[in-house]
Amino acid sequence: MTSNENRNTDKTRASWQLPAGVSRGTWDYVTESAIATDYDRFHAGHPLLEMDRKWIIEHLGESPLRADGTPRIAIDFGCGTGRNLVPLAERGWRVVGVDLSLDMLREYKSKARAVPQSDAVAIRGNMAHMECLADGFADAVLCMYSSLGMVQGRANRRSFMRHANRILTEKGKFFVHVHNRGSWLRDPGGVRRTFWDWLRSKRDSSWELGDSVYAYRGLPSMFLHIYSERELRSDLKASGLRLEQLVRLNRQSSGVLNSGWFPHLRSGGFLAVCGPSKLG
């Protein structure tokens, strides 16, 4: 079967055939070639995408080598076109990109090939089911720009975070970004929206408080789960991840939120860095 035939088969896959944690809207997103080929241009200049990249480097430090002299390994789930991995590869890290989109992975591999001596790896995989990855091999696990929110179902999101905990080395770091639903309450009609969202979550077992479906770049039903700070902290802890730092972003996610009243309602999202711990 040719790559075009594979892509056409993917696009017409029935809902019951979709991977666990993948909504129809997310599947449409990862199988739409134009999303990947136009990704860098569309997001050019977004302040969060520069801020989080610098924040990751700051926490990881300059050295690409472990104590034994071997290269450190970074794996990025929802890697997209490799915006976080390619800079690490240029510093001498070994990098692994995981994404459901074949087109995103092609863009990432094309960039990585331009890095001298890079042996970048690309894996098409579902974040909720990464049993194929070995324990304790990664020095950094990344899940940025609300890639975690694209996973439908709390059990599936926690499954991913348990995998992140499992594959980290003893001194490894897990980095994650999510949007904050507390900010909904400041929007016009936000209180009513939150109430009806909560009510739907009580009546519909497939819907959770924080789930959102909306039109995005020509796709009619993009899915994204929006976290609260309390939910994020709870899921990290339940997954065995030890929270080391939580950064509250401002309303526009262009910088750190200034101190003030009710930060859980004023923040546009969160950046978290965690260390691993053993689950009981």
C-alpha positions in Angstrom: 0.0 0.0 0.0 1.4 3.5 -0.9 1.7 6.4 1.5 -1.2 8.1 -0.2 -3.4 5.1 0.2 -2.4 4.8 3.9 -3.3 8.5 4.4 -6.7 8.0 2.7 -7.4 4.9 4.8 -6.5 6.9 7.9 -8.9 9.7 7.0 -11.9 7.4 6.5 -11.3 5.3 9.6 -14.5 4.7 11.5 -14.9 6.2 15.0 -14.9 2.8 16.7 -11.5 2.1 15.0 -9.8 5.2 16.5 -7.0 4.7 19.1 -7.8 5.0 22.8 -7.9 8.7 23.9 -8.2 10.0 20.3 -11.3 11.9 19.4 -12.6 12.2 15.9 -11.5 15.9 15.9 -8.0 15.0 17.0 -7.8 12.2 14.3 -8.9 14.7 11.6 -6.1 17.0 12.9 -3.3 14.5 12.7 -4.3 13.2 9.3 -4.7 16.6 7.6 -1.4 17.2 5.8 -1.8 20.9 5.5 -1.8 21.2 9.3 1.8 19.9 9.4 3.2 21.6 6.3 1.9 25.0 7.5 2.6 24.5 11.2 5.7 26.5 11.5 4.4 29.4 9.5 1.1 29.4 11.4 2.7 29.5 14.8 5.6 31.8 13.9 6.1 34.5 16.6 3.9 32.8 19.2 5.5 34.0 22.5 4.8 30.8 24.4 6.7 28.7 21.9 9.8 30.7 22.5 9.3 31.0 26.3 8.8 27.2 26.9 11.8 26.3 24.7 14.1 28.6 26.8 12.5 27.3 30.0 13.3 23.7 29.0 16.9 24.5 28.2 17.3 26.4 31.5 16.2 23.3 33.5 18.2 20.8 31.5 21.5 22.7 31.6 24.1 23.0 28.9 25.7 19.6 28.9 24.3 17.0 26.5 26.3 14.2 28.2 25.6 11.9 31.1 28.2 11.3 33.8 29.5 8.3 31.8 30.0 10.4 28.7 27.1 9.0 26.7 24.6 11.4 25.1 21.5 12.4 27.1 18.2 11.4 25.5 15.1 13.5 25.1 11.7 12.2 24.0 8.9 14.6 22.9 5.3 13.4 22.9 3.3 15.3 20.4 6.6 16.5 18.9 5.0 18.2 15.9 7.7 19.5 13.5 10.4 19.2 16.2 10.6 22.7 17.5 11.9 21.5 20.9 13.9 18.5 19.7 15.9 20.1 17.0 17.6 22.6 19.3 18.5 19.8 21.7 19.9 17.7 18.8 22.0 20.8 17.8 23.4 20.7 21.3 24.4 17.0 21.0 21.4 15.3 22.6 19.9 12.1 21.2 16.3 12.9 20.4 13.1 10.9 19.9 9.9 12.4 18.5 6.5 10.7 19.0 3.4 11.9 17.2 0.3 10.4 15.6 0.7 12.6 12.5 2.9 11.0 9.8 3.2 14.4 8.2 4.4 16.1 11.4 7.0 13.3 11.8 8.2 13.9 8.2 8.7 17.6 8.9 10.6 16.8 12.1 12.8 14.3 10.4 13.5 16.7 7.5 14.8 19.3 10.0 16.7 16.8 12.1 18.6 15.5 9.0 20.1 19.0 8.6 21.8 18.7 12.1 25.3 17.2 11.7 25.7 13.8 13.3 22.1 13.7 14.4 20.5 10.3 14.6 17.0 11.5 15.4 14.3 8.9 15.9 10.6 9.3 14.8 7.9 7.1 16.2 4.2 7.2 15.2 2.4 6.3 18.4 -0.5 6.9 20.7 0.5 8.7 23.9 -1.8 6.7 26.0 -0.2 3.4 25.0 3.6 3.5 25.0 4.4 0.1 26.5 6.9 -0.3 23.7 9.3 2.1 25.4 11.9 0.8 27.9 12.0 1.8 31.5 14.4 4.5 32.7 16.0 5.4 29.4 15.0 9.1 29.0 16.7 12.1 30.6 13.9 14.4 29.5 10.3 13.8 28.6 8.5 16.6 26.9 4.8 17.2 26.4 4.4 20.8 25.4 1.9 23.2 23.9 -1.1 21.4 25.4 -0.4 18.1 23.6 -1.6 16.4 26.8 -5.0 18.2 26.5 -5.5 16.6 23.1 -5.8 13.2 24.8 -9.5 12.4 25.6 -10.3 10.8 28.9 -8.6 11.3 32.3 -7.7 7.6 32.5 -5.8 8.0 29.2 -4.0 11.2 30.2 -3.0 9.5 33.5 -1.8 6.5 31.5 0.5 8.7 29.5 1.9 10.4 32.6 2.6 7.0 34.2 4.5 6.1 31.1 6.4 9.3 31.4 7.3 8.5 35.0 8.3 5.0 34.0 10.7 5.9 31.2 12.6 8.6 33.0 16.0 8.1 34.4 16.4 8.6 38.2 17.4 12.2 37.6 15.3 12.8 34.5 12.8 15.6 34.1 9.2 15.7 32.8 8.0 18.9 31.2 4.4 19.6 30.4 2.1 22.6 29.4 -1.6 22.8 29.7 -4.2 25.5 29.4 -6.2 26.7 32.5 -10.0 26.4 32.5 -10.2 28.7 35.6 -9.8 31.6 33.2 -13.1 30.7 31.7 -14.9 32.3 34.6 -13.5 35.7 33.5 -14.9 35.4 30.0 -18.3 36.8 29.0 -20.8 34.0 29.8 -18.0 32.0 31.4 -19.8 31.1 34.6 -22.8 29.8 32.6 -20.5 27.9 30.3 -18.7 26.3 33.3 -22.0 25.3 34.9 -23.4 23.7 31.8 -20.1 21.9 31.2 -20.2 20.6 34.7 -23.8 19.5 34.3 -23.0 17.7 31.0 -20.1 15.8 32.7 -22.6 14.5 35.2 -25.1 13.3 32.5 -22.7 12.1 29.8 -20.0 9.6 30.8 -18.0 10.4 27.7 -17.7 14.1 28.7 -15.5 15.5 31.4 -15.4 18.9 33.0 -12.8 20.8 31.0 -13.5 19.1 27.7 -13.9 21.5 24.8 -14.8 21.0 21.1 -14.4 23.9 18.7 -13.6 24.8 15.1 -9.9 25.1 14.3 -8.0 25.8 11.1 -10.9 24.5 8.9 -11.6 21.5 11.1 -15.1 21.5 12.7 -14.6 19.5 15.9 -11.1 20.0 17.4 -10.9 18.4 20.9 -9.0 19.8 23.8 -9.2 19.2 27.5 -8.6 22.3 29.6 -7.1 21.7 33.0 -7.6 23.3 36.4 -4.5 23.7 38.5 -5.9 21.3 41.1 -6.6 18.7 38.4 -3.1 19.0 37.0 -1.5 18.6 40.4 -3.7 15.6 41.2 -2.9 13.8 38.0 0.8 14.3 38.2 0.8 13.0 41.8 -1.4 10.0 40.9 1.0 9.1 38.1 4.0 9.0 40.3 5.5 12.3 39.1 7.0 14.6 41.7 6.2 18.3 41.0 9.3 20.4 41.3 8.1 23.7 39.8 4.8 25.1 38.5 4.8 28.3 36.5 1.5 30.1 36.1 1.3 31.9 32.7 -0.4 35.2 32.1 -3.7 35.5 30.4 -2.1 35.5 26.9 0.4 32.8 27.8 3.1 35.2 26.7 5.0 35.3 30.0 4.8 34.5 33.7 1.8 35.7 35.6 2.5 38.6 38.0 1.7 37.9 41.6 -1.8 38.9 42.7 -5.2 37.7 43.8 -6.8 34.5 42.6 -4.0 33.3 40.3 -5.9 30.1 39.5 -8.5 32.2 37.8 -6.1 34.7 36.2 -3.7 32.3 34.7 -3.9 31.4 31.0 -2.1 28.1 31.6 0.6 26.2 33.4 4.2 25.0 32.8 5.2 22.2 35.1 8.5 20.3 35.6 8.6 17.1 37.5 10.9 14.4 38.6 10.1 10.6 38.6 9.2 8.5 41.6 8.3 4.8 41.9 4.6 4.0 42.0 3.5 1.8 44.8 
